[in-house]
Amino acid sequence: MQPKSTPLFISLIMGFLLTTTPAMAIEEPKYTVLTTDDAVEVRQYAPMLIAEVLVEGDMDEATNKGFRLIAGFIFGNNHGTGSADSEKIAMTAPVTVEPQATKIAMTAPVTVMPQVEAEGGSDYEKASTWRVNFVMPSQYTLANIPKPKNDAVQLREIPGKYFVVLGYSGFNNLSKIQRKIDEALAWANKKGMQIIGTPQLSRYNPPWTLPMFRRNEIMVEIAAPSQ
């Protein structure tokens, strides 16, 4: 089933792509691949800076709401550094969503994460609140990045982490996402890895991308693997 995409969601992405230098590659988080097993990788991610929001609704609604809020920030709804009133920040990938076991206060990861009641665990079908985040370009730190004018958008530094990552193509729906989560968790458990946190869904492509060219990843944080 094709995911819902609002016209505004699409127009925001198109507008940003049209105002970005065509030859410029979209930056992604920096990581090192430690292990590869078919569609699964174990990655060590470098520290990163993210912009994130907490939004309510189903996964598609939350993704669209979260994207609009963070896109507004990077398009210029921010307090620029130095003498600038505002600054445009380059688009990065992916957009990530993740379910949480309990609601948490926003502090200071694009990723989307659903927040569910304690009995809901990581079940995306039961989530009602989500965390959506974009990774900020690597030249920024908390000290030099423009600050959001919208208090819903928060900036947060993430330390280096380890993830089991399961990649796949095609459209997403809740049952497919849950199946891929189960596959990633089963692989991590089989390898004796210590799972940390809630599985995340990362998506790398604009809505009009053909299914066979879509890049999706389930990311499961793990403790540092033994050497």
N, C-alpha and C positions, 0 to 999 in steps of 0.2 A: 504494500500500500504506500502510495507516495505521501510524504509528510506534508502537512499544511505549511504554506508559506504566504504571508501577507504581502500585498503589493508594496507596502512601505518597506518591509524587510528586503525585498528584491531591489527596490529603487535605491535604498541606502547602499547596498553592496555595489550596484552598477555605478552609482555616482562616485563612489570612492575609487573604483577601478578606472573610471574614465579620467579621474584627476590625478592618477598615479602614473609615473613614467613607465611606458610599456615594457621597456627592457629591464626594469627593476624587478628582481625576484622578491617574492614575499618571504620575509624572514620567519624562521621557525625556531623553537627552543633548541638550544645546543645540548646534545647528548652523545654518549658513547655506547655502542652496541657491545654487550658483554657475551651474550649467547643468542644463537638463532636456531629455531626448531620449526621448520615449515613456516606457518603464519605467525608464530610467536617469537618475540624478542625480549630479552632482558636488557634494559637500558639504564645507564647511569646519567641522570640529568644534572646539568650545571645549575647553580642558583639562578633565579629569575625574578623579575618584577612583574606583577600582574595587576590588572584592573578588574574588579569583580562587583557583582550586584547580587542581591537576593530578591527573587521574584516568585510570585504564586501563580498557580494554574497547572495545566497538564504540561508535558514535556515540550510540545510544539509552541504552546502559548508562552511558556517561560523562556524558551530560546529566543523567540521573536521580541519579547519585552526586554529581555536582557541585552540582546544585540542592539536594539534601538538606543538603550540607555548608554551603553559603552561606546557605540558608534558616535553618538552625540558628543561624547567626551573627546574622542580622537579627531572628530571633524572640526572641533574648535570651541566646544562649550566648556572652556577651561580658562584658568588664569595663567597666562603665558609667563615665561621666565624673563628676567630682565625688564625691558621697557615694553615688551609686547603685551597687548591686551589678551590675545589668545594665540594658540599655535596649533597647526595640524600635525598629528602624529601618524606615522606610517602604519598601514594595515599589516597585521601579522597573521599567522595561522598556527594552531587550529583555534576553533571555538569549542570550549569544553563545558560539559554539564555533568553534575555529580549528585547523587542522592546522599543525604545525611541521616544518621540515626536519630538525632534530635535537633531541634532548632538551636542555632547558635547566633550569638551577637556578631554583627559585621565588624570586623577589625580592619585591619589593614592587610584565585586564580581567575583565542576564546575557547573556555570550558563551561559546561553546564552540569550542575549537580543537583538532584532532587533531594529535598529534605522531607523525611517521612516520620511518622510516629514510631516510637521505639519498637513496636511489634512488627513494623513494616520492613525493617532491615534495609537491604539495598534494592528491594523490589521497585522497579521504575513504575510499575502500574499503580502502586499505592502512594507515590510521592505527590505532595501538594505544594511544596515550597522547594525552590531550586537555587543553586548557586551557579551563575554563569560568569565565565571569565575569559579574558584575552591576555595573552602574554605580551608585554610591552617590548618595543625594540631594544636591543641589547645596549645601546648607547645611553640609556636612561638609568638613573638611580632614583631613590626617593628624594634625594637632594636636588636633582636638576630636572625632573619631569614636571610639566605643567600640572597644576592641581585642578581637579574637577570642580565645576561650579555647582553641580548637582550632588547633594550629600548622599544620594543612593549609590553613587559610584565611589568605591573605595580602592585605594592602592595598597598593595601588600608585597613585601619581599618574601620569597620562598627559598628556603635553603636547598642545597643539592639533595636529590632523592633518587631512589631506585624504583623502577616499575617493571612489571610483566606487562607487555603490550601485545594484544591480539589485533592484527589488521584484517580488514575485509572491505569489500566493495558493495555497491548497491544502495537502495533506499533503506531507511530505518523505520521500523515500527517497534512497539513496546515488546512484543513477543520475540522478535528477532534480537533486540538488544539484550533481553534477559538470557536468551540462549547463548549468545556470545559471551556474556558475563560468566555464565555457568562453565563454559569451555575454558575461559581464562583462569577461573578459580580452580577448576579441576586440574589444569596443567601445573599451576603453582603448588597446589597441595601434593600432587604426585612427585614433584621435585623437592618436597620438604621445605618449601619457602615459608617464611613468616609473613602473613598478610597483614597490612596496616591500612586502616581507613576504609573508605567506600569506593567501589569501582566507578570510574569516570568514563564518559563518552566524549571523544574528541572528533570533530568533523572539520575537514580541510577545504571543502569546495563550496562555491556559490550554488544557489538552488537550481539553476538551469543545467548543471552538469549532468551528462548522461549517466545512468546507473553504473555501467561497467567501468566508468572512469572516476567514480566517487571513492574517496579515501576516508575510511572510518577506522577508529581505533578504540578498543576498550583498554583502559589503563588501570592496573591494579598495583597500588603501592606496596612494596615489600621492604622488609629490613635488609640491610646490606648483606648480600650473599657472602657465604664463607669462601675464602680464597683457596 
